[in-house]
C-alpha cells in the first residue's frame, strides 16, 4: 500500500468528553494486532482523559517506532479552545512498512511548558502473508429467487444485499441483474467496504430490481458487472415545500410542512393521468386515544423529511415527528416514523409506519392507530370491494355497506364488515381491493395474522391500514387467558377495543400463586412485569397500495396482491456468499458430507415454526420472540425468563443460516425475530418525567429477560438483580439490525441500529481494561462485525482493549469456567480472523483439550484443527457432525415435529458452531476424513448412574463400578465431570475385595470456609485421590447421591465394569446380561424434571447384528418404545446408546463397560457374587436433560 506510514491526526467530537469518566483511559490503540501487507489502511485511536482537560495549544504526538525503538514517522495534533480532544484518530498504512514489529508511542506536551504525559503505547506487527483477493466472475453470479404462491403473470420489487470478496469490486463499479440474456434496470449502491478509505473495495452491495414470475416461478436471474447506465422512469424532485416522486406509472408528493401521507396521487391510464381524491381531513398517519381524542401526523408542523434513496429502481423518503391534537397543538401523543417507497415503472406506493409509545401505559390506552391512503378517483367512490380469506375471494358492493373492513382479531379468526358474531374465516390473505370506474386499488398488509390484531378498512375514498384495529374485540374470556397454556401469550395486550400494555392484576396474582407452589419466580419477574411501563416500545406495519386499471380481472388483482403481501426475496448463490469471506469460517449448505448436521439446521427452521404454532406465540408484541425453555407436556414455555429477546446472541443465527443456504424458511424466521427486537426489544423513547425511574432504561438500550413482559424493567433499586436494559451486555445483539440491513437493504433496520449506536458512542465509556466474562466475549463478537461494516474509529477504543482483556486471562479462570469464556461460541473465530491476534490460538489450546471440553468450544476446536493441523481433534469433531441430528424429534404430522434442544434459547448456540466445524473438516482430504471416521470417539464416555436421593445409610447406591486391581497396587481415582454438566453433592465409597471400606470421598461438598466448591471438574481441574490398595482383586466404587455421573475411566486400573440398576441414565457403551436367553429393553420419555429434550436411543445386538433406533419426546405422539434382544451362547450382548434404561426380566443382572474386553477379566474374577444394585423399578425414566446452568 503506497503512502506514508502515518496520516494526519484528527479530533473526533464526542459527548463522552464532557462526562465524568468512571475509569481513566490514556492510551493509543490500533485496530489489528497483525496487519497483512495488502490490508486496507488501519486505524488508530488515542483515548485520553488528560488531553480532554488540557488547555488550548496542548500538543499530542504519536510516533511510529520500529522494533529497535527508532522513530519512523510522527504526527501531531494541537488542541483548540472549546474543543476537548478526548478522542483523536489517525490512519496507519501497514503496506508502507516491511515485515516486523512496531510500537505506537503517544505523549501529551502541555502548552504552558509544564511537562509531558506519556500514554500507554499500542503495538502491532506486519506479517508476510497477503490476504486473499478475488475478482468478480465475468459470467456473473446466479441469483436464487424462490417460488411464490401466485397464478398468471406477476411482478415484485426486490431489494437484497450482495457480499463481495476482498478486491472484487471497486467503489466506482456497479452491478446489474440480467434476465435471460438481457440486462434489466438495476439499482446498485455500496452499503459497506473492506476498509475505512474511499478507495477500498466494496464488501456489501445493495441491489434493487423488479422480478417477474409466471405462475409463481421466477425468471432466471444472474448478477453481473454493469456495463452502462440504463435509463429509468423514476424521478424524485425536492423543494422547500415538498418531495415529488414519479415512477412512470404513479406520481405523488410528500409535504414537508404537514405530512398527510402521499398526496395529489395521479395514476397513469394510457397516455393520461387520473387524479385520486384526497379527503380534506385526511391525516395519513394518526391515532386515537381511549377518550376518542384524535392525534394526527399532519398537525406536526415541523416534521423531519429526508430522501433516503433516489435510485433508478427504488426511491425512499422518511418522515418523522409527533402525533399532535389538531385542536390543541401543545397536546401531542406518541412519535411516528414513516417511510414511503416507490419503484420504477410500478403503480404502487409502499409504506412503513412505526408508532412509538411515549406515555405512561399505566394511565393511558389507544383505540385506533392507522395510516390512510387515497385510493378512489377524484369525484368518485368505490363501487365494489373484494378481499381474500383462507385463499378464497369474497366480494360485495360498497354502496350496501358504506365502508368495508376486515379485522384479524386472532391468529385464527378474521371478521369481515362486522366485529360481532361468528368470524368470516380463519385468516385474512392480507389484502383488500376496491374498484370504481377508473381505478382498482389493492392494499396489502404484511404479517396480518402473525402480528394480530390487524385491520384494513375503506371509507370515503381512502384505505386505512391499522397497526391497532379500529374494530377490536375480545377473543378469549378473562378466566381462560390466565390459564397455564395461555398466560404466556399476554392476551391482555392483544385483544379488546383498547390497546392496554399494563399487566393486569389478575395475571400478577396468578403468577404469584404459581410461584408459591412451584418457586419458579426467584428473580421476581412477575413483580417487575406488573410495575413496568410500556413507554418506549413501538408497533410497526409494512403495507402498500397498488393501482390497477379499473377493469383488471379480480383474479389478477388477487394474485398480484398476494405477491405484494408476501415480500418476495432474492439472494446470491450460497456458495458465492460463503466464498466472499464476509462471514469467516463458514460452509454452504448442501454438501453431502455434512448431510446429518445440515439436517439439524434445517430442523431448526421447522421446529421453531411448529413450536410457535403449538404455543400460539402470535401477536404484535410476541411474534418472533423466543423462550428460555419449554414444557412439551403443557405445550407451553417455562414461566422463568419467559421472553429471551436477544439474550444469547441467537437473533443473528437465522440470518447466518439463510446466508449459507438461501432457505426462505430461515428468512421468515429471521424477519420475525429481528422485527420483534426492532419493535419491542429495544427502548425507542423514555418520557422525561420517567428518567431514572426504571433501572438502566435508556433510548437505544436492549431489554434483558427479567421482567415477564418482553419490555419488563424493574424500578431502580427495587430488587438486587443485574440490569434489565443494556447497551453492550451479554444479552445484547445489536449487530442483528445491521445483518437485516445488509441482507435485505432494509432501511428500517438501519434506523434501529443507528438508535442503538448513537447511544453506544455517547454513553459507553472507554476503559483500559474490561475484566473478563460473558459481557466481554459477547461484546467482542458484536463489535468486530459492526466495526468491519461501518469502520468508525471510535470503536477501536472499545474493541482492542476488550480483545486484550479477554485474552489476558486463561479461559479456565473465567467465571463459570468455560461457560463464560465461550458465552458467545464463535467470538474467538471472528476476532482472530479480523485482528489476527496469535493469543487467541494460545488461549484456545490451553482451554480445549482434545477431549471433554464440554458443549463449549466446538467451533474454536475446529479453528485449532484448521490453524494448527491438530489431527487428533478430527475424530471428535467429525463425530459431532455425524451424530448431530440424533437429538431432534422428527415425526411429520406431529405438532412437535422438529423439536430440539434449540427450543431453549441458551442451547440454540450450539447451532452457531456447526458451520465452523464443517469448515475445518472440509479442509481435510478424503483419506484424512476416513481415518478420523474409523478412529471414532465416544463423545460422552461416562459411567451410568441412577437419579434419586440415594444415601449411604440406606445402602442403595446410585452407581456401582467394579475395578480390577490384579496385583493389589495403590491406584488413583479421578473424578471428571460429564461434558457441561454441573456436579451435585455425592459420596464415593471405595470397598476392597475383602469387603472392607477403604475410604469415603465427599464430592461437591463445601470448602473449609463454607463456600461451595466449583461446579464443574474438567481436564486438569479434575480432583485425583490416592487409594492405598493392598489386596489384589475387584474393588467396588459405590456412589451415593443424586445422579453422580463421572467420566470413564475412573481409575488407572486395567479394567472397569459398571453394574446397572433399573432406571440407569447415560448408558452409552456395551451391555452384557450373562446367561440371559432374551432381554427386553424399555425406553421412555418421562415427565422431565428439567427442560423437555428429545431422547435418542440406539441398540445393536452383537449376536445377530440387528439394530434398533428411536427418538422419543415427552408430550409428543411417541413417548415410549422397547426392543427385545435374543441372547447368544454367553447371554445377551449389545451396544447401547440410551439416555435412560430399564429392562425385563427386572431381576436380570446387567453389566456395562466402555470396552467389551473389560467384561471377562472383571466378571471372571468375581463370578456374579455381590454385584447387584437394588433393582427396584424407579418411576422416572429420564424426561430430558437437566437444563444447563443459566448464563
Protein Blocks (a to p, Z undefined) as FASTA:
>chain_A
ZZjfbdcddddddfklmpccfbdcdddddfbfbdcfkbccdddddddfklmmpcehiacd
dddddfkopafbdcdddddehiacfbccddddfklpccdddddddddddfklnaccdddd
ddddddfbdcddddddfkbpaddddddddehjddddddddddddehkacfkbccdddehj
accddddddfbdfbfbfkbccfbdcdddddddeehiacdddddddfbdcddfbdcdddfk
bccddehlaccdddfkbcgbjehiacdehjaccdddddfklgkiacddfkopacdfklpc
bbccddfbdcfkbccdddddddddfklmkbcghjadddddddehiacdddddddddfbdf
klgccfbdcddddfbdehiacfbdcddeehiacdddfklnopacdddfbfkbccehiagh
jdfbfbdghiacdddfkbccddddehklmmcccddddeehiacddfbafbdcdfbdfklm
mgmklmmnommlmgcjbdcfbdcfklmmmmmmmmmmnopmlnommmmmmmpcfehiacdd
ddddddddfklcfklmmmmmmmmmnopaddddfklmmmnomaghiadehiaklmmmmmmm
mmmmmmmmmmmmmnopgcjklgopacfbdcfklopacfbhkbgojmnopmmmmmmmmmmn
opaklmmmmmmmmmmmmmmmpcfbdcfklgokaghiaghiacdfknopakbccdehkacc
ddfbdfbdckbcfklmmmmmmmnopaklmmmmmmmmmmmmmmmccdfbebjajklmmmmm
mmmmmmmmnopaklmmmmmmmmmmmmmpcfklpghilmlmmmpmmlmmmmmmmnopaklm
mmmmmmmcfbhnbjghklmmmmmmmmnopaklmmmmmmmmmmmmmmcccdehiakgoiaf
klpmklmmmmmmmmmmmmmmmmpcfklmmmmmmnopafblccdddedjddfklopafbdc
ddddfkopacdddddddehiacdddddddddfkopafbdcdehiadfkopacdfbdghjl
pccdddebjpgcjdddddedehiacdddfblcfbdcddddehiahiacddddehiabdcd
dddddddfbdcdddddddddfknopacdddddehiablbdcddddddfkoccdddddfbd
cdddfklccdddfbfklmmmmmmmnomghkbccfbdcfbdcfbdcddddZZ
